[in-house]
């Protein structure tokens, strides 16, 4: 029979001493950090896109209207230029 630990380190200890709630909490935390990283990446990409000149926009196949649409899209929504 697996022993569970109910002290202040419950859910932190590896192996059979950890609680089932530890796995769910860890997954939620990992999901939250992944979401925050995605939003940070989008913010960085938008900041870079905002600095593009007309030639650079043309090089990546975007119009100025595409850029405005992408920059006005909230971070929680992945922006896709209209085609």
N, C-alpha and C positions, 0 to 999 in steps of 0.2 A: 504494500500500500504506500502511495506517495505521500510524503509529509508536506504540509503547507506551513508557511511561516506567516504569523499574524502580527508580527512586531512592526516597528517603524520602517523596516526595510522590505516590507511585503511588496511584491511586484517588481523589486529591483534585483533580487537574487536570481541567478540563472538556474536552469535545470528544474528538477522536481520540486524545489522549494519555492519557485515562483507561483503566482496565482494566475488563473486564466484571464483575469481582468488586465493584467500587465500587457499581454499581447494586444488586446484591443486598444488600450491606451497608447501603446507604442505605435500602432498602425495609424491611429488618428493623428498623433503628433507628427509622424512622418508625412502623412498626407497634408497636414497644415503647412509644414516647412516646404514641401514640394510646391504647394500653391503659392506661397510667398516668394519662392525663388522664381517661379514663372512670371509673377507680376513684376518682380524686380527686373527680370530679363526684358519684359515688354517695355517697361519704363526706359531702360537703357537703349533699346532699339528705337523707340520713339524719339528720344533725345538725339540720337545719331541721325535719324531720318529728317528731323527738323533742321539740321545743319546742311543738308544736301543742297547743292546748287542745281540749276536746270540741266546741266550736262550729266551730273551724277544721277539725277532722277531718270533721265533718258537711258542711261547705261543699265539701270535696273528694271527698266520697262514700266515706269510709273509716270503718271501725269501729276501736275500740281493739285488737281482735284482729288486724285487718289491719295496724295499725301495728306491733304486736309481731312479727308474721311478717316484715314488711319489714325491721325493725331487726335481726332475728336472721339475715337472709340474708347470706352472705359477700359481700364486695365483688366478687369475680370472677364471681358469678352475678347476673344481673339479676333483681331482685325484682318479682314480680307478685302483687298481692293475690288471695286466693282468692275466687271468685265462685260 
